[in-house]
Amino acid sequence: MKAIYVLGMGAALLAAPLYAQSTAAPRKPATMPMKKMQPMPPSEDMMAMMMSGGMKAKTDVASISLSLRESLDLTADQVARFTALQASSQAEMMQHMAAHAEGMQSAAVLTEAAAPDLTAYESALRAAANHMVLEHLAMARADVEARAVLTPIQRDRLVLARRVMKEMHAGMMKEMKAEMMKDGKAKMGAMPPG
């Protein structure tokens, strides 16, 4: 009987903080823009990286590999190659992103004329879209080159880490959506009938 009491008290002590969090005032969903959120610094161990990976937009092979350098047992040469690859691919991608944005702005101006030239507008859109294609090609090329730097065992570890990060991200997004829906319904219920 005493053992059951001790087990019950232990369970209550462990569950109390979780219960307190779940019964606290409902949290408002995060409404600040994602660009204002501070990314977590690269982690030393794989689990912490996977937790922070959901917060970062960095999903390229070089960035993830550098963040997981201890878990992947990267050599100094691999770290140097990933760092160089990351810098060159980022520069190329940023160049295409800027050209895409500039092209979209130029195209938008073409529709504001008294007699818009839709043929010129289409050409400007296609040129801007081509920069987006080139950006994606640069990302794909960098990922292929980065995977070639890894050993087969390291690639397997990376695949596992990315899968876990993707699942964690999907779970967090599902939870955030549910929170927003719940908050939205509460606000709708508080509105006077119209």
N, C-alpha and C positions, 0 to 999 in steps of 0.2 A: 504494500500500500504506500509505504514511504517512497519507494522507487518511482511509482506512478506520479506522486505529488512532485518529486524533484524533476522528473521529465516534463511534467506539465508546466512547472514554473520556468524551467529552462526554455521551453518552446515559447512561452508568453514573453519572456525577456528578449528572445530573438525576434519575435514577430512584432513587438510593440513599436519599434522605430518604423517598420514598413507600414503598419496600420496607421500610425500618426501621419505619415506622408500621404497615404491614400485618402485620409479623411480631412486633410487640411483644405483650406479654401481652394477652389478650383483655380488652376493656373491658367493665365491667358496664354494663348499660343504666341510663339515668337513672331513679332511683326516687324522687327528691324530687318532692313535689307541684308542679304547674305554677304555682300561685300564689306559690311561693317564688322562682321564677326571676325574675331581674331583666331587664326589657325593655331592649332596646338603645335608645339615644337616637335621635331622628329623624336621618336621614342627609342629607347634602348632595347626593348623586348618586343616580340612579335604581337602579343595580345594588345599591348598599349598602342602599337602602330595601327592595328586594325580598328581600335576604338577611335583613334584620331583620324584615320583614313576616311571615315564617313563624313568628317567635318571638312576635309580638304577636297578641293576639286582635282587634285593631282592624281590621275589614274594611269599615267603613262608608265611604262615598264621601268624606265631609268629612275624616275622619282620614287616609285614604290621600292625598287631595289635598293636605292640609297637609304631610304628610311628603314629598310629591313636589313641593313648591312650586317648586323651582328647575327641575326637569325639565319641569314643566307650564307654566313661565313665568307663574305666577299674579300678578295685579296686587294692589296693597295692598287694594283694595276687595274682591276675591275672598277674600283671606286673612281680612279682617275678617268677611265674611259667613259663611265656613266656620267660623270660631271661634265666632261667635254661634250658628249653627245646631247646632254640635257641643254647646255648653253646654246649650242648651234641650232638645235631643233626649235627651241623657244624663240630664238631670234627670227628664224624663218617663219614660224607660225604667227608671231606678232606682226611681221611685215605684211603677211597676207590678210590678217584680221584688219589691220589699218586700211589697207587698200580696199577691202570689201566694204568697210564702213564708209569710206570716202566715195566709193562708187555708188553706194545706195543713196547717199545724200545728193550726189550729182544727178542721179536718175530721178529723184523726187522733184528736183527743180524743173525738170523737163515737162512735168505734168501741170505746172503752175502757169504756163504761158497762156495767152489768150487763145491761141490755136495750138494745142499740144501736139508734138510730133511723136506719135506712139511708136513709130519705127525706131527712132533714136532712143526712145525710152526703153524699148525692148533690148536694143543693143547694149545700152548702159547697164541694164539689169543682168544680162548674160555675162558681161565683163566682170561685174561685181560678184556674181555667183561663181564664176571661174576661180576667183581668189579663195572662195570658201572651199572649193574642191581641192585647190592646191594646198590649202592649210591642212585638210584632212589627209592628203597624200603625204605631207611632211610628217604628220603624227604617225601614220602607219609605217612609213619608212624608218622613223626613229625607233618605233616599237620592235620592228623586225631586227634592226641592228642591235638593239639592247638585248633582245632575247638571245642573239648569237653570242653575246659576251658571257652569258650564264652557262654553267654546266647543266647537264640533264637533271641532276638532283636539285640544283638551285631552281631550275625552271618549274619542277614539280612543286616545290615549296611555295614559289611565287603564285602558281595557279591556285593552290589551296588558300593562300592568304587573300587573293583577289576574290575568290568565291565567298569566303567568310565575310569579307568587307561588303560585298554586294548584298549578301543576305542580311547583314546587320543594317545596312542603309535602307533596304526595303522595309525591314521591321520598324525602323525609326520613322520612315515616311508614313507608314500605315498608322502608327501611333499618333503622329502629328496631325494627320488627316482626321482621325477619329476625334482628337481633342478639338480641332477647329470646327468640326461638324457639331459636336456637343455644345461648344461655346456659341456657335451660330444659332442653334435651336433655342438656347437659353435667351439669347437676345431677341429672337423672333417672338418667343413667348411673352417677353416683357413689353412688346410693342402693343399699343392700344389698337383694337380692331378698327380697320379703316373702312 
